[in-house]
Amino acid sequence: MKSKYLAVQLAAILALGLMCGSAFAQNNYRADRISTQGTITRVTRQGDMFQVTLDHGAYTYYVPVATVGPRNLAVGERVRIDGLVAGDVVNSDMIALANEPYFSADPYYHGVPFGQNGWMSATVTSINRHLGYMWVRDDSTGVTYKVDVRHMNTRRPVNVWGIRKGDHISVDGNWENRNTFDAVRIEY
C-alpha cells in the first residue's frame, strides 16, 4: 500500500515537472529572435564586435568577439547566426560554423507557439507555386507546416520562388491555423 502511495506521488511530481518544463520553454520564446543560416559575404571587426553580412536578406549581424572566440570568420564560410532583431540589425548571441553542432541544432531557437507571431526557422520540404504555399520542417520540433506566402510584404520583395527544396529559411509571420504559418517576410 505504501509503495502504491509513493508511486502516485512520484507520478504527480513528474506531471508537475513536465508542466513547468513546457511553461519554462514558452517563457524562453521571443518573437524578435531570428535563427538563420547563410554564407558570409562580408565581415569586418569594429571594436569588440564583428559586423557580418550574409548572402541573403537585408540584415546586418553584430556578433561579439567573445562569442566568436578563437574561430576565424571569413568570407565564404557557411554559418548559423541567432540573435535579436532591431530594425535592420541583428544583435547576435550565437554563431556556429557549418562543421559545428549548433549549425544544425540551434540551442536558442524555440518554435513559434500557436497564436503568436515571430521567426520560424525551418527547411523547405516542398513548394506549390500555383497555390502560393510551401511546406517546411521546423528546426525546433521537426513538425512539417504549410507556409502561406500569398500575403507577404511587397515593400520588401524577396524572390520566394527562387527557394528550392532543401533550402534553410527563416520566416517572419503568424499562425493562420494550427498547420499554416502566414509569411510576412522570408530570409534565405
Contact map, one row per residue, 1 for C-alpha under 8 A:
11111000000000000000000000000000000000000000000000000000000000000000000000000000000000000000000000000000000000000000000000000000000000000000000000000000000000000000000000000000000000000000
11111100000000000000000000000000000000000000000000000000000000000000000000000000000000000000000000000000000000000000000000000000000000000000000000000000000000000000000000000000000000000000
11111110000000000000000000000000000000000000000000000000000000000000000000000000000000000000000000000000000000000000000000000000000000000000000000000000000000000000000000000000000000000000
11111111000000000000000000000000000000000000000000000000000000000000000000000000000000000000000000000000000000000000000000000000000000000000000000000000000000000000000000000000000000000000
11111111100000000000000000000000000000000000000000000000000000000000000000000000000000000000000000000000000000000000000000000000000000000000000000000000000000000000000000000000000000000000
01111111110000000000000000000000000000000000000000000000000000000000000000000000000000000000000000000000000000000000000000000000000000000000000000000000000000000000000000000000000000000000
00111111111000000000000000000000000000000000000000000000000000000000000000000000000000000000000000000000000000000000000000000000000000000000000000000000000000000000000000000000000000000000
00011111111100000000000000000000000000000000000000000000000000000000000000000000000000000000000000000000000000000000000000000000000000000000000000000000000000000000000000000000000000000000
00001111111110000000000000000000000000000000000000000000000000000000000000000000000000000000000000000000000000000000000000000000000000000000000000000000000000000000000000000000000000000000
00000111111111000000000000000000000000000000000000000000000000000000000000000000000000000000000000000000000000000000000000000000000000000000000000000000000000000000000000000000000000000000
00000011111111100000000000000000000000000000000000000000000000000000000000000000000000000000000000000000000000000000000000000000000000000000000000000000000000000000000000000000000000000000
00000001111111110000000000000000000000000000000000000000000000000000000000000000000000000000000000000000000000000000000000000000000000000000000000000000000000000000000000000000000000000000
00000000111111111000000000000000000000000000000000000000000000000000000000000000000000000000000000000000000000000000000000000000000000000000000000000000000000000000000000000000000000000000
00000000011111111100000000000000000000000000000000000000000000000000000000000000000000000000000000000000000000000000000000000000000000000000000000000000000000000000000000000000000000000000
00000000001111111110000000000000000000000000000000000000000000000000000000000000000000000000000000000000000000000000000000000000000000000000000000000000000000000000000000000000000000000000
00000000000111111111000000000000000000000000000000000000000000000000000000000000000000000000000000000000000000000000000000000000000000000000000000000000000000000000000000000000000000000000
00000000000011111111100000000000000000000000000000000000000000000000000000000000000000000000000000000000000000000000000000000000000000000000000000000000000000000000000000000000000000000000
00000000000001111111110000000000000000000000000000000000000000000000000000000000000000000000000000000000000000000000000000000000000000000000000000000000000000000000000000000000000000000000
00000000000000111111111000000000000000000000000000000000000000000000000000000000000000000000000000000000000000000000000000000000000000000000000000000000000000000000000000000000000000000000
00000000000000011111111100000000000000000000000000000000000000000000000000000000000000000000000000000000000000000000000000000000000000000000000000000000000000000000000000000000000000000000
00000000000000001111111110000000000000000000000000000000000000000000000000000000000000000000000000000000000000000000000000000000000000000000000000000000000000000000000000000000000000000000
00000000000000000111111111000000000000000000000000000000000000000000000000000000000000000000000000000000000000000000000000000000000000000000000000000000000000000000000000000000000000000000
00000000000000000011111111100000000000000000000000000000000000000000000000000000000000000000000000000000000000000000000000000000000000000000000000000000000000000000000000000000000000000000
00000000000000000001111111110000000000000000000000000000000000000000000000000000000000000000000000000000000000000000000000000000000000000000000000000000000000000000000000000000000000000000
00000000000000000000111111111000000000000000000000000000000000000000000000000000000000000000000000000000000001000000000000000000000000000000000000000000000000000000000000000000000000000000
00000000000000000000011111111000000000000000000000000000000000000000000000000000000000000000000000000000000000001000000000000000000000000000000000000000000000000000000000000000000000000000
00000000000000000000001111111000000000000000000000000000000000000000000000000000000000000000000000000000000000000000000000000000000000000000000000000000000000000000000000000000000000000000
00000000000000000000000111111100000000000000000000000000000000000000000000000000000000000000000000000000000001000000000000000000000000000000000000000000000000000000000000000000000000000000
00000000000000000000000011111110000000000000000000000000000000000000000000000000000000000000000000000000000001110000000000000000000000000000000000000000000000000000000000000000000000000000
00000000000000000000000000011111100000000000000000000000000000000000000000000000000000000000000000000000000000000000010000000000000000000000000000000000000000000000000000000000000000000000
00000000000000000000000000001111100000000000000000000000000000000000000000000000000000000000000000000000000000010001111000000000000000000000000000000000000000000000000000000000000000000000
00000000000000000000000000000111110000000000000000000000000000000000000000000000000111000000000000000000000000000000011000000000000000000000000000000000000000000000000000000000000000000000
00000000000000000000000000000111111000000000000000000000000000000000000000000000011110000000000000000000000010000000011000000000000000000000000000000000000000000000000000000000000000000000
00000000000000000000000000000001111100000000000000000000000000000000000000000000011110000000000000000000000010000000001110000000000000000000000000000000000000000000000001000000000000000000
00000000000000000000000000000000111110000000000000000000000000000000000000000001111000000000000000000000010010000000001110000000000000000000000000000000000000000000000001000000000000000000
00000000000000000000000000000000011111000000000000000000000000000000000000000001110000000000000000000000000000000000000010000000000000000000000000000000000000000000000111000000000000000011
00000000000000000000000000000000001111100000000000000000000000000000000000000111100000000000000000000010000000000000000000000000000000000000000000000000000000000000000110000000000000000001
00000000000000000000000000000000000111110000000000000111000000000000000000000111000000000000000000000000000000000000000000000000000000000000000000000000000000000000000000000000000000000001
00000000000000000000000000000000000011111000000000000110000000000000000000111110000000000000000000000000000000000000000000000000000000000000000000000000000000000000000000000000000000000000
00000000000000000000000000000000000001111110000000011110000000000000000001111110000000000000000000000000000000000000000000000000000000000000000000000000000000000000000000000000000000000000
00000000000000000000000000000000000000111110000000011110000000000000000000110000000000000000000000000000000000000000000000000000000000000000000000000000000000000000000000000000000000000000
00000000000000000000000000000000000000011111000000111100000000000000000001100000000000000000000000000000000000000000000000000000000000000000000000000000000000000000000000000000000000000000
00000000000000000000000000000000000000011111100001111000000000000000000011100000000000000000000000000000000000000000000000000000000000000000000000000000000000000000000000000000000000000000
00000000000000000000000000000000000000000111110001110000000000000000000000000000000000000000000000000000000000000000000000000000000000000000000000000000000000000000000000000000000000000000
00000000000000000000000000000000000000000011111111100000000000000000000000000000000000000000000000000000000000000000000000000000000000000000000000000000000000000000000000000000000000000000
00000000000000000000000000000000000000000001111111100000000000000000000000000000000000000000000000000000000000000000000000000000000000000000000000000000000000000000000000000000000000000000
00000000000000000000000000000000000000000000111111000000000000000000000000000000000000000000000000000000000000000000000000000000000000000000000000000000000000000000000000000000000000000000
00000000000000000000000000000000000000000000111111000000000000011100000000000000000000000000000000000000000000000000000000000000000000000000000000000000000000000000000000000000000000000000
00000000000000000000000000000000000000000000111111100000000001111000000000000000000000000000000000000000000000000000000000000000000000000000000000000000000000000000000000000000000000000000
00000000000000000000000000000000000000000011111111110000000011111000000000000000000000000000000000000000000000000000000000000000000000000000000000000000000000000000000000000000000000000000
00000000000000000000000000000000000000000111110011111000000111100000000000000000000000000000000000000000000000000000000000000000000000000000000000000000000000000000000000000000000000000000
00000000000000000000000000000000000000011111000001111100000111100000000000000000000000000000000000000000000000000000000000000000000000000000000000000000000000000000000000000000000000000000
00000000000000000000000000000000000000011110000000111110001110000000000000000000000000000000000000000000000000000000000000000000000000000000000000000000000000000000000000000000000000000000
00000000000000000000000000000000000001111100000000011111101100000000000000000000000000000000000000000000000000000000000000000000000000000000000000000000000000000000000000000000000000000000
00000000000000000000000000000000000001111000000000001111100000000000000000000000000000000000000000000000000000000000000000000000000000000000000000000000000000000000000000000000000000000000
00000000000000000000000000000000000001000000000000000111110000000000000000000000000000000000000000000000000000000000000000000000000000000000000000000000000000000000000000000000000000000011
00000000000000000000000000000000000000000000000000000111111000000000000000000000000000000000000000000000000000000000000000000000000000000000000000000000000000000000000000000000000000000111
00000000000000000000000000000000000000000000000000000001111100000000000000000000000000010000000000000000000000000000000000000000000000000000000000000000000000000000000000000000000000000000
00000000000000000000000000000000000000000000000000001100111110000000000000000000000000011100000000000000000000000000000000000000000000000000000000000000000000000000000000000000000000000000
00000000000000000000000000000000000000000000000000111100011111000000000000000000000000011100000000000000000000000000000000000000000000000000000000000000000000000000000000000000000000000000
00000000000000000000000000000000000000000000000001111000001111100000000000000000100000001111000000000000000000000000000000000000000000000000000000000000000000000000000000000000000000000000
00000000000000000000000000000000000000000000000011110000000111110000000000000000000000001111000000000000000000000000000000000000000000000000000000000000000000000000000000000000000000000000
00000000000000000000000000000000000000000000000011110000000011111011000000000000000000000011111000000000000000000000000000000000000000000000000000000000000000000000000000000000000000000000
00000000000000000000000000000000000000000000000111000000000001111111000000000000000000000001100000000000000000000000000000000000000000000000000000000000000000000000000000000000000000000000
00000000000000000000000000000000000000000000000111000000000000111111100000000000000000000000000000000000000000000000000000000000000000000000000000000000000000000000000000000000000000000000
00000000000000000000000000000000000000000000000100000000000000011111100000000000000000000000000000000000000000000000000000000000000000000000000000000000000000000000000000000000000000000000
00000000000000000000000000000000000000000000000000000000000000111111100000000000000000000000111000000000000000000000000000000000000000000000000000000000000000000000000000000000000000000000
00000000000000000000000000000000000000000000000000000000000000111111111110000000000000000000001000000000000000000000000000000000000000000000000000000000000000000000000000000000000000000000
00000000000000000000000000000000000000000000000000000000000000001111111000000000000000000000000000000000000000000000000000000000000000000000000000000000000000000000000000000000000000000000
00000000000000000000000000000000000000000000000000000000000000000001111100000000000000000000000000000000000000000000000000000000000000000000000000000000000000000000000000000000000000000000
00000000000000000000000000000000000000000000000000000000000000000001111110000000000000000000000000000000000000000000000000000000000000000000000000000000000000000000000000000000000000000000
00000000000000000000000000000000000000000000000000000000000000000001011111000000000000000000000000000000000000000000000000000000000000000000000000000000000000000000000000000000000000000000
00000000000000000000000000000000000000000010000000000000000000000001001111101000000000000000000000000000000000000000000000000000000000000000000000000000000000000000000000000000000000000000
00000000000000000000000000000000000000010110000000000000000000000000000111111000000000000000000000000000000000000000000000000000000000000000000000000000000000000000000000000000000000000000
00000000000000000000000000000000000000111110000000000000000000000000000011111000000000000000000000000000000000000000000000000000000000000000000000000000000000000000000000000000000000000000
00000000000000000000000000000000000000111000000000000000000000000000000001111100000000000000000000000000000000000000000000000000000000000000000000000000000000000000000000000000000000000000
00000000000000000000000000000000000000110000000000000000000000000000000011111110000000000000000011000000000000000000000000000000000000000000000000000000000000000000000000000000000000000000
00000000000000000000000000000000000011110000000000000000000000000000000000011111000000000000000011000000000000000000000000000000000000000000000000000000000000000000000000000000000000000000
00000000000000000000000000000000000011110000000000000000000000000000000000001111100000000000001111000010000000000000000000000000000000000000000000000000000000000000000000000000000000000000
00000000000000000000000000000000001111000000000000000000000000000000000000000111110000000000001111000110000000000000000000000000000000000000000000000000000000000000000000000000000000000000
00000000000000000000000000000000001110000000000000000000000010000000000000000011111000000001111100000000000000000000000000000000000000000000000000000000000000000000000000000000000000000000
00000000000000000000000000000000111100000000000000000000000000000000000000000001111100000001111000000000010110000000000000000000000000000000000000000000000000000000000000000000000000000000
00000000000000000000000000000000111000000000000000000000000000000000000000000000111110000111110000000000000000000000000000000000000000000000000000000000000000000000000000000000000000000000
00000000000000000000000000000001110000000000000000000000000000000000000000000000011111000111000000000000000000000000000000000000000000000000000000000000000000000000000000000000000000000000
00000000000000000000000000000001110000000000000000000000000000000000000000000000001111111110000000000000000000000000000000000000000000000000000000000000000000000000000000000000000000000000
00000000000000000000000000000001000000000000000000000000000000000000000000000000000111111110000000000000000000000000000000000000000000000000000000000000000000000000000000000000000000000000
00000000000000000000000000000000000000000000000000000000000000000000000000000000000011111100000000000000000000000000000000000000000000000000000000000000000000000000000000000000000000000000
00000000000000000000000000000000000000000000000000000000011100000000000000000000000011111100000000000000000000000000000000000000000000000000000000000000000000000000000000000000000000000000
00000000000000000000000000000000000000000000000000000000001111000000000000000000000011111110000000000000000000000000000000000000000000000000000000000000000000000000000000000000000000000000
00000000000000000000000000000000000000000000000000000000001111000000000000000000001111111111000000000000000000000000000000000000000000000000000000000000000000000000000000000000000000000000
00000000000000000000000000000000000000000000000000000000000011100000000000000000001111001111100000000000000000000000000000000000000000000000000000000000000000000000000000000000000000000000
00000000000000000000000000000000000000000000000000000000000011110000000000000000111100000111111000000000000000000000000000000000000000000000000000000000000000000000000000000000000000000000
00000000000000000000000000000000000000000000000000000000000000110010000000000000111000000011111000000000000000000000000000000000000000000000000000000000000000000000000000000000000000000000
00000000000000000000000000000000000000000000000000000000000000100010000000000000111000000001111100000000000000000000000000000000000000000000000000000000000000000000000000000000000000000000
00000000000000000000000000000000000000000000000000000000000000100011000000000011110000000001111110000110000000000000000000000000000000000000000000000000000000000000000000000000000000000000
00000000000000000000000000000000000000000000000000000000000000000000000000000011100000000000011111011110000000000000000000000000000000000000000000000000000000000000000000000000000000000000
00000000000000000000000000000000000000000000000000000000000000000000000000001111000000000000001111110010000000000000000000000000000000000000000000000000000000000000000000000000000000000000
00000000000000000000000000000000000000000000000000000000000000000000000000001111000000000000000111110010000000000000000000000000000000000000000000000000000000000000000000000000000000000000
00000000000000000000000000000000000000000000000000000000000000000000000000000000000000000000000011111010000000000000000000000000000000000000000000000000000000000000000000000000000000000000
00000000000000000000000000000000000000000000000000000000000000000000000000000000000000000000000111111111000000000000000000000000000000000000000000000000000000000000000000000000000000000000
00000000000000000000000000000000000000000000000000000000000000000000000000000000000000000000000100111111100000000000000000000000000000000000000000000000000000000000000000000000000000000000
00000000000000000000000000000000000000000000000000000000000000000000000000000001000000000000001100011111111000000000000000000000000000000000000000000000000000000000000000000000000000000000
00000000000000000000000000000000000010000000000000000000000000000000000000000011000000000000001111111111110000000000000000000000000000000000000000000000000000000000000000000000000000000000
00000000000000000000000000000000000000000000000000000000000000000000000000000000000000000000000000011111110000000000000000000000000000000000000000000000000000000000000000000000000000000000
00000000000000000000000000000000000000000000000000000000000000000000000000000000000000000000000000001111111000000000000000000000000000000011000000000000000000000000000000000000000000000000
00000000000000000000000000000000001000000000000000000000000000000000000000000000010000000000000000000111111110000000000000000000000000000000000000000000000000000000000000000000000000000000
00000000000000000000000000000000000000000000000000000000000000000000000000000000000000000000000000000100111110000000000000000000000000000000000000000000000000000000000000000000000000000000
00000000000000000000000000000000000000000000000000000000000000000000000000000000010000000000000000000000011111000000000000000000000000000000000000000000000000000000000000000000000000000000
00000000000000000000000000000000111000000000000000000000000000000000000000000000010000000000000000000000011111100000000010000000000000000011000000000000000000000000000000000000000000000000
00000000000000000000000010011000000000000000000000000000000000000000000000000000000000000000000000000000000111110000000000000000000000000001000000000000000000000000000000000000000000000000
00000000000000000000000000001000000000000000000000000000000000000000000000000000000000000000000000000000000011111000000110000000000000000111100000000000000000000000000000000000000000000000
00000000000000000000000000001010000000000000000000000000000000000000000000000000000000000000000000000000000001111101111100000000000000000000000000000000000000000000000000000000000000000000
00000000000000000000000001000000000000000000000000000000000000000000000000000000000000000000000000000000000000111111100000000000000000000000000000000000000000000000000000000000000000000000
00000000000000000000000000000000000000000000000000000000000000000000000000000000000000000000000000000000000000011111000000000000000000000000000000000000000000000000000000000010110000000000
00000000000000000000000000000000000000000000000000000000000000000000000000000000000000000000000000000000000000001111100000000000000000000000000000000000000000000000000000000110000000000000
00000000000000000000000000000010000000000000000000000000000000000000000000000000000000000000000000000000000000011111110000000000000000000000000000000000000000000000000000000110000000000000
00000000000000000000000000000010000000000000000000000000000000000000000000000000000000000000000000000000000000011011111000000000000000000000000000000000000000000000000000011110000000000000
00000000000000000000000000000111100000000000000000000000000000000000000000000000000000000000000000000000000000010001111100000000000000000000000000000000000000000000000000111100000000000000
00000000000000000000000000000011111000000000000000000000000000000000000000000000000000000000000000000000000000010000111110000000000000000000000000000000000000000000000001111000000000000000
00000000000000000000000000000000011000000000000000000000000000000000000000000000000000000000000000000000000000110000011111000000000000000100000000000000000000000000000001111000000000000000
00000000000000000000000000000000011100000000000000000000000000000000000000000000000000000000000000000000000010100000001111100000000000000111000000000000000000000000000111100000000000000000
00000000000000000000000000000000000000000000000000000000000000000000000000000000000000000000000000000000000000000000000111110000000000011110000000000000000000000000000111100000000000000000
00000000000000000000000000000000000000000000000000000000000000000000000000000000000000000000000000000000000000000000000011111000000000011110000000000000000000000000111110000000000000000000
00000000000000000000000000000000000000000000000000000000000000000000000000000000000000000000000000000000000000000000000001111110000001111000000000000000000000000001111110000000000000000000
00000000000000000000000000000000000000000000000000000000000000000000000000000000000000000000000000000000000000000000000000111110000001111000000000000000000000000000110000000000000000000000
00000000000000000000000000000000000000000000000000000000000000000000000000000000000000000000000000000000000000000000000000011111000001110000000000000000000000000001100000000000000000000000
00000000000000000000000000000000000000000000000000000000000000000000000000000000000000000000000000000000000000000000000000011111100011100000000000000000000000000001100000000000000000000000
00000000000000000000000000000000000000000000000000000000000000000000000000000000000000000000000000000000000000000000000000000111111111000000000000000000000000000000000000000000000000000000
00000000000000000000000000000000000000000000000000000000000000000000000000000000000000000000000000000000000000000000000000000011111111000000000000000000000000001000000000000000000000000000
00000000000000000000000000000000000000000000000000000000000000000000000000000000000000000000000000000000000000000000000000000001111110000000000000000000000000000000000000000000000000000000
00000000000000000000000000000000000000000000000000000000000000000000000000000000000000000000000000000000000000000000000000000001111110000000000000000000000000000000000000000000000000000000
00000000000000000000000000000000000000000000000000000000000000000000000000000000000000000000000000000000000000000000000000000001111111000000000000011100000000000000000000000000000000000000
00000000000000000000000000000000000000000000000000000000000000000000000000000000000000000000000000000000000000000000000000000011111111100000000001111100000000000000000000000000000000000000
00000000000000000000000000000000000000000000000000000000000000000000000000000000000000000000000000000000000000000000000000011111100111110000000001111000000000000000000000000000000000000000
00000000000000000000000000000000000000000000000000000000000000000000000000000000000000000000000000000000000000000000000000011110000011111000000111100000000000000000000000000000000000000000
00000000000000000000000000000000000000000000000000000000000000000000000000000000000000000000000000000000000000000000000001111100000001111100000111100000000000000000000000000000000000000000
00000000000000000000000000000000000000000000000000000000000000000000000000000000000000000000000000000000000000000000000001111000000000111110011110000000000000000000000000000000000000000000
00000000000000000000000000000000000000000000000000000000000000000000000000000000000000000000000000000000000000100000000111100000000000011111111110000000000000000000000000000000000000000000
00000000000000000000000000000000000000000000000000000000000000000000000000000000000000000000000000000000100010100000000011100000000000001111110000000000000000000000000000000000000000000000
00000000000000000000000000000000000000000000000000000000000000000000000000000000000000000000000000000000100011100000000010000000000000000111110000000000000000000000000000000000000000000000
00000000000000000000000000000000000000000000000000000000000000000000000000000000000000000000000000000000000000100000000000000000000000000111111000000000000000000000000000000000000000000000
00000000000000000000000000000000000000000000000000000000000000000000000000000000000000000000000000000000000000000000000000000000000000001111111100000000000000000000000000000000000000000000
00000000000000000000000000000000000000000000000000000000000000000000000000000000000000000000000000000000000000000000000000000000000000001100111110000000000000000000000000000000000000000000
00000000000000000000000000000000000000000000000000000000000000000000000000000000000000000000000000000000000000000000000000000000000000111100011111000000000000000000000000000000000000000000
00000000000000000000000000000000000000000000000000000000000000000000000000000000000000000000000000000000000000000000000000000000000000111100001111100000000000000000000000000000001110000000
00000000000000000000000000000000000000000000000000000000000000000000000000000000000000000000000000000000000000000000000000000000000011110000000111110000000000000000000000000000001110000000
00000000000000000000000000000000000000000000000000000000000000000000000000000000000000000000000000000000000000000000000000000000000011110000000011111000000000000000000000000000000111100000
00000000000000000000000000000000000000000000000000000000000000000000000000000000000000000000000000000000000000000000000000000000000111000000000001111110000000000000000000000000000111100000
00000000000000000000000000000000000000000000000000000000000000000000000000000000000000000000000000000000000000000000000000000000000111000000000000111111000000010000000000000000000001110000
00000000000000000000000000000000000000000000000000000000000000000000000000000000000000000000000000000000000000000000000000000000000110000000000000011111000000000000000000000000000000100000
00000000000000000000000000000000000000000000000000000000000000000000000000000000000000000000000000000000000000000000000000000000000000000000000000011111100000000000000000000000000001110000
00000000000000000000000000000000000000000000000000000000000000000000000000000000000000000000000000000000000000000000000000000000000000000000000000001111110000000000000000000000000000111000
00000000000000000000000000000000000000000000000000000000000000000000000000000000000000000000000000000000000000000000000000000000000000000000000000000011111110000000000000000000000000011000
00000000000000000000000000000000000000000000000000000000000000000000000000000000000000000000000000000000000000000000000000000000000000000000000000000001111110000000000000000000000000000000
00000000000000000000000000000000000000000000000000000000000000000000000000000000000000000000000000000000000000000000000000000000000000000000000000000000111110000000000000000000000000000000
00000000000000000000000000000000000000000000000000000000000000000000000000000000000000000000000000000000000000000000000000000000000000000000000000000000111111000000000000000000000000001000
00000000000000000000000000000000000000000000000000000000000000000000000000000000000000000000000000000000000000000000000000000000000000000000000000000000111111100000000000000000000000000000
00000000000000000000000000000000000000000000000000000000000000000000000000000000000000000000000000000000000000000000000000000000000000000000000000000000000111110000000000000000000000001100
00000000000000000000000000000000000000000000000000000000000000000000000000000000000000000000000000000000000000000000000000000000000000000000000000000000000011111110000000000000000000000000
00000000000000000000000000000000000000000000000000000000000000000000000000000000000000000000000000000000000000000000000000000000000000000000000000001000000001111110000000000000000000000100
00000000000000000000000000000000000000000000000000000000000000000000000000000000000000000000000000000000000000000000000000000000100000000000000000000000000000111111000000000000000000000000
00000000000000000000000000000000000000000000000000000000000000000000000000000000000000000000000000000000000000000000000000000000000000000000000000000000000000111111000000000000000000000000
00000000000000000000000000000000000000000000000000000000000000000000000000000000000000000000000000000000000000000000000000000000000000000000000000000000000000111111101000000000000000000001
00000000000000000000000000000000000000000000000000000000000000000000000000000000000000000000000000000000000000000000000000010110000000000000000000000000000000001111111000000000000000000000
00000000000000000000000000000000000000000000000000000000000000000000000000000000000000000000000000000000000000000000000000111110000000000000000000000000000000000011111000000000000000000000
00000000000000000000000000000000000000000000000000000000000000000000000000000000000000000000000000000000000000000000000000111000000000000000000000000000000000000001111100000000000000000000
00000000000000000000000000000000000000000000000000000000000000000000000000000000000000000000000000000000000000000000000000110000000000000000000000000000000000000011111110000000000000000001
00000000000000000000000000000000000110000000000000000000000000000000000000000000000000000000000000000000000000000000000011110000000000000000000000000000000000000000011111000000000000000001
00000000000000000000000000000000000110000000000000000000000000000000000000000000000000000000000000000000000000000000000011110000000000000000000000000000000000000000001111100000000000000111
00000000000000000000000000000000011100000000000000000000000000000000000000000000000000000000000000000000000000000000001111000000000000000000000000000000000000000000000111110000000000000111
00000000000000000000000000000000000000000000000000000000000000000000000000000000000000000000000000000000000000000000011111000000000000000000000000000000000000000000000011111000000000111110
00000000000000000000000000000000000000000000000000000000000000000000000000000000000000000000000000000000000000000000111100000000000000000000000000000000000000000000000001111100000000111100
00000000000000000000000000000000000000000000000000000000000000000000000000000000000000000000000000000000000000000000111100000000000000000000000000000000000000000000000000111110000011111000
00000000000000000000000000000000000000000000000000000000000000000000000000000000000000000000000000000000000000000011110000000000000000000000000000000000000000000000000000011111000011100000
00000000000000000000000000000000000000000000000000000000000000000000000000000000000000000000000000000000000000000111100000000000000000000000000000000000000000000000000000001111111111000000
00000000000000000000000000000000000000000000000000000000000000000000000000000000000000000000000000000000000000000000000000000000000000000000000000000000000000000000000000000111111111000000
00000000000000000000000000000000000000000000000000000000000000000000000000000000000000000000000000000000000000000100000000000000000000000000000000000000000000000000000000000011111110000000
00000000000000000000000000000000000000000000000000000000000000000000000000000000000000000000000000000000000000000100000000000000000000000000000000000000000000000000000000000011111100000000
00000000000000000000000000000000000000000000000000000000000000000000000000000000000000000000000000000000000000000000000000000000000000000000000011000000000000000000000000000011111110000000
00000000000000000000000000000000000000000000000000000000000000000000000000000000000000000000000000000000000000000000000000000000000000000000000011110000000000000000000000000011111111000000
00000000000000000000000000000000000000000000000000000000000000000000000000000000000000000000000000000000000000000000000000000000000000000000000011110000000000000000000000001111101111100000
00000000000000000000000000000000000000000000000000000000000000000000000000000000000000000000000000000000000000000000000000000000000000000000000000111010000000000000000000001111000111110000
00000000000000000000000000000000000000000000000000000000000000000000000000000000000000000000000000000000000000000000000000000000000000000000000000111111000000000000000000111100000011111100
00000000000000000000000000000000000000000000000000000000000000000000000000000000000000000000000000000000000000000000000000000000000000000000000000001011100000000000000000111000000001111100
00000000000000000000000000000000000000000000000000000000000000000000000000000000000000000000000000000000000000000000000000000000000000000000000000000001100101000000000000111000000000111110
00000000000000000000000000000000000000000000000000000000100000000000000000000000000000000000000000000000000000000000000000000000000000000000000000000000000001010000000011110000000000111111
00000000000000000000000000000000000100000000000000000001100000000000000000000000000000000000000000000000000000000000000000000000000000000000000000000000000000000000000011100000000000001111
00000000000000000000000000000000000111000000000000000001100000000000000000000000000000000000000000000000000000000000000000000000000000000000000000000000000000000010001111000000000000000111
